[in-house]
Amino acid sequence: MSENEKEEVFKYEYLYIQDEDLRSDAKYLVSHLPDYFFKVDASSTGKYHPKYAQGDGGLTRHVKSACKFAYEMLSNPIIGKPYTSRDKDLIIIALLVHDGLKYGKGEKEKYTRFDHPILASEYVKENQKNLNMNDLDILKVSSSVASHMGPWNTNSYSDIILPLPKVPMEKFVHMCDYLASRRFINLDFDENSNVIDESKM
């Protein structure tokens, strides 16, 4: 896939980001993710995500749903009040890339990488020179990505212990990812894998 094709996949989710420079950063990070990210399902086993997140493009639908949950909750004046406009933008960026290296950094590996939150967090840091984000922005996004697995931070097949979410932004990103992985929550998507929002119709 070309960088333009990759960027186009999340054209509606970028609109959730108010700051134009941060929106540009989101597009850059997404357009440089591995090709497989845009084609695979959200789970290598199919056990841990809803049906809409399975099959071709399932992982991108999972990310779209996490971003939709974030946008809707942050638009609520009670839930969104603790967050600045910039922090809301950074939350969307964190969700856009949180699973960007789920199956490794290069060619797709057979199974989900348990350390994929760390890989994606490092990916954000490594690209800082190409982004408009300042040091604090990078810290907020990378730490939210690294801790997005929440309490599922250990694995019997790995010695790695993932960081737990500690501050509100990290917990919020984890919550959105968690909601997007619940099998009893069903979202509808159009033929281009965009969330159908009947309230906007």
N, C-alpha and C positions, 0 to 999 in steps of 0.2 A: 504493500500500500504506500502511496505517496504521503508526504507530510500533510498536504492539503486535504486528502481524503480522510486521514486520521482526525485532523482538526474538525472536519465537518460533522463527525459523529455526535459531538456534544454541543452543537451550535445553539440549542435551546438552553442547556445548562449554563453556558457562558453568560447568558442574559441575567442569571441570578447574581452575577458579580457586578457591583456598581462602579468600582474604580477601573478606569480604562487600562491603566498600566497593569493592574493585577489581572484583569481579563486577558491581556496580552500574555502575561506569564502563564496563565492556565493553558492557553492555546499552545504555547511553546512546549510545556511539559507533556501535554497529551500527545502532541504531534511527533514527539521523539520516543514514545514508548514502543516496545517490540510489536511487530505485526500481529503476533498471536493474540495479544490482549483484545483485539477487536473482533476475534473470531470464535474464541473458545467459550465453554460453559463456565459458570461461576464456581462449580465444584467438580473435581475429578471423579468423585464417587456418586454425586447426585443426592447425597443424604442430607446435606446441610443448607440447602437453599430451596426456595419455592420453584414451582414448575416454570414460571416465566424466565427464571435465571438459568435454565438448562438449554442445551442445544446451541446452534450457531448464534453467536452474539450474546449469549447468556450473561457473560461477565460484564459487558457494557450495559445491559439492562439492569443488572444488579447495581452498578455504579449510578446509573440514572435514577433508580428508585431511591438510593441513599441520598442523593442530591435533592430529590423532590421532597423527601421527608424533612431534610434540613431546611430547605427554603420555606416550606409551609410552617414549620414550627418557629423559625426565626422571624417570620412575618407576623406572628402572634405577639401583640405588645407585651403580654405578661412573660411569655417564654423568652422572647428575644431581647427584652429590656437589659439584661446584664452585659450584652455584647455590643461593642461599637460597630459601626458600619464596616470598618476595615476588618475587624475580627470575623464578622459574618462572611465577608469575601474570602478570608483565609480558610474558614471552615469548608466552604465549597471547594476550594482548591485542594485541600487535604483529602476530601472525599473523592474528587476526580482521579487522584493518583494513588489512593490507598492500596488498591489491588493491582496496580499497573505492572508489577513484576511478580505476579502470583505464581507463575510457573518458571521463574528464573529470569536472568538478565539478557540472555541471547535467544537462541532457539528454544522453543517450548520444551520443557522437561515433562516427563510422563505424569508426575504427581505434583500437587501443590507444594511449594516450598514453605516449610514451617517458618522460616526466617524471612518470608516475603515482606512483612512490615518493616524490617530493618533494611532490606534491599531498597524498598521504595523511599524510606526516610533518607538513606544515603544518596539516592538518586536526586532528591530535591536539593540537598546540600551541594552535591557535585556540580549542579547546574546553576548555582547562584550567580556566577559570573555572566550568565546569559539572561538573567532576570532583573526585574525592577525591584523586587522585594529587598528590604533592608535586613540586617542581621536578626532583629527581633522577629520579623515576619517569618524568616527561614526557620528560626527556632520553634516558633509556634506551629508551623505547618509540619515540620519534620517530626516533632515530638508527638503531635496528634496522629500522624501516620504510623509511627513506630509503636504506639500503644493501642491501636484500633481494635485489637483482638480482645481487649478487656481481660476477664478472668481466665480465658483460654490461652494462657501465656506460657504453658509448659507442654511438652510432648515426650512420650516415652521413647521416641526414636531420635530425639535430639537433646544435646546438652545445653542448648540455648534457652535462656529464660527471657522472654519478651518483657519490656517495661509495662507496668500497669498504668492506666490513665489516672492522673492525680489532680490536675487542675480542671476547672469547668470546661474549657474548650476541648481538651482531650476526652473528657467524659461525654461531651455532646457528640463528637465525631464517632466515638464507640457506639453510642446509642443509635445513631442513624444507620450505621453499618449493621448493628444488631437487628433493628427493625426490618431492614432490607433483606435479612437472611431468614426471617421467620416464615415458615412454610404455610401458616394459616392466614397470612396477609397477602392478598392477591391484588395485583395492579393490572390494568389493561394497557396494551401497547398497540400503536398503529403499525402499518406495514414497514415503516422505517425505524422501528424499535424506539419510538418516542412515547413517553407516558401520556395516556389519554386522560385529560382532566376535564370532566364533564361540566365542572363549575365555570369553565372558560368558554364553553360552547354556546 
